[in-house]
Amino acid sequence: MPHATSKRRHIKPAPRLITWRALRISLLLMLLAIIAMSAWLTRRNATDWNRPLWVVAFPINADGSAVTAAYLDTLTRESFAPIEQYLAEQARGHGVTRAAPLEIRLGPHLAQSPPTPPHGGSVLRVVAWSLHLRWWAWRAASAYDGPPIDVRLFLLYHDPAQSQRLDHSVGLKEGMIAMTNVFADRSMAGSNLVVIAHELLHTVGATDKYDPATGLPRYPDGYAEPERIPRYPQSYAELMGGRVPLSESAAEIPTDLGKTRIGTGTAGEIGWGK
């Protein structure tokens, strides 16, 4: 008697429904791609140096103190003129003949600080913060009545009597936005300008040239005079190196822009000397 055989029916699994989380991530990545492409085109056109970049600085009373508020009232456009002059001099040294690579204007004081960067967050959190920051910056900059802005500088001022150490400043080439933490103290105006200029160059493509673990400038691209003999002490800080190298293990923070230079590596990153 023949054995009966049974046929197994292969049932196709039902298509998995797209979860809301997956859809949200997909939409976020799509939005990020669109924004990234738009930012890349804007940055490419802005940093061909065929015209001056239009930079607007927005002061913020980051600690809400009366001391900081009084300091913000002293700021004028001329407070940031040394950055314009410094970058014009450095640009000429790298073959850029335009008299003014950028112009800085003073925007209105802002009552609210930008969203704080996540510390040790996931990639998704960093992406979400970046999008939030760009949205916040766009809305905040709408308070400025003037020509279209290339770079937005948000200057977070702090009373040094309340905050002796400040959070790390951030400059983003995506969106051309900088958040700088600086002191509301006239005696620190020179070092403030160094920090602002450093973050400003981040927005046009410059990278850090120091060891994040030690804070020491990285040789040779983080040195203003890499071919100096003897090598130490150096006379200047490379702006993106951040400090004046005194020895292999020691460096000091420059007190003003006159103690800094822009090296060939940084110049190449921002489109100078091509």
Secondary structure by P-SEA (a helix, b strand, c coil): cbbbbbbbbbcccccccccaaaaaaaaaaaaaaaaaaaaaaaaaaaacccbbbbbbbbbbcccccaaaaaaaaacccccaaaaaaaaaaaaaaacccccccbbbbbccccccccccccccccaaaaaaaaaaaaaaaaaaacccccccccbbbbbbbbcccccccccbbbbbcccbbbbbbbbccccaaaaaaaaaaaaaaaaabbbbccccccccccccccccccccccccccccccccccbbbccccbbbcccccccccccaaaaaaacccc
